[in-house]
Amino acid sequence: MSSYPSGRTRIRRVPELAKYDQDTLYQIIDAAYVCHIAFYDGTSTHCIPTACWRSGGHLYIHGSNGGRLMKLLSKGVEASVAITHLDGLVLARSAFNHSMNYRSAVIYGQFEQVIAEADKSAALDALMDKIAIGRKDEVRPGNSKETAATIVLRVSLTEAAAKVRCGGPLDDAKDMQIGAWAGVLPLEQVQTTPMPDGKYSAIPKYVQEWGGSWPVICSTILAGLGIASSSHSE
């Protein structure tokens, strides 16, 4: 998709960084474990972090059926969902031109409750796969009481937009003679050594592969988005 899907998804500030295609949106969402959901409850505005995952063309969340967030979203209130990955601090030769490298997505819409038991079970299985492929087959599944106490909601990804910045500083020509160090201080999310709890019968493959050999590195993900690390943008 080369154009914004709705007026409120149109990126107006540095529009050349806008990404309206599905692949970029999905990759940003799939790299996240947490999103922030903003909504108005009739009295005040809130923004709450919660676990999230994608299945098909929807973003899913879950929570207690007694929680304020789930109760309000179940009623169909308008919501805005934000996901951001910070990939680096961009240091320029002037204070004004400092920036950050990032991948972000914003989704607008109304959540709907997943009612059918088969669909709800499939959604929760997808969450387990998000945490670790095969995990759902190794642990006790949720019982009827636990499932009844859990609400699963989803929002369509049809009204969403992504924005990505990658590259070095954009200094003014008159500042290029300044001797201050300029460049990028990369930031990366790294999977570190697993910490076992109690006894276990075997170490799953996803645990064995979790450590330093499987870092989630900014440059690798950006390459997957087809964005060259040397590209310059604000």
VENURHU-V45102 format. One record per helix or strand. SS is the DSSP state (helix for helix, strand for strand). FROM is the first residue (numbers start at 1). TO is the last residue. If there is no record, write none. Layout:
BEGIN
ss: (SS & SS)
from: (FROM & FROM)
to: (TO & TO)
END
This chain:
BEGIN
ss: (helix & helix & strand & helix & strand & strand & strand & strand & helix & strand & strand & strand & helix & helix & helix & strand & strand & helix & strand & strand & helix & helix & strand & helix)
from: (7 & 15 & 18 & 22 & 34 & 45 & 53 & 58 & 68 & 78 & 99 & 112 & 117 & 135 & 144 & 150 & 160 & 173 & 183 & 189 & 205 & 212 & 216 & 218)
to: (9 & 17 & 19 & 30 & 40 & 51 & 55 & 64 & 74 & 91 & 110 & 113 & 131 & 137 & 148 & 156 & 165 & 175 & 186 & 189 & 208 & 214 & 216 & 224)
END
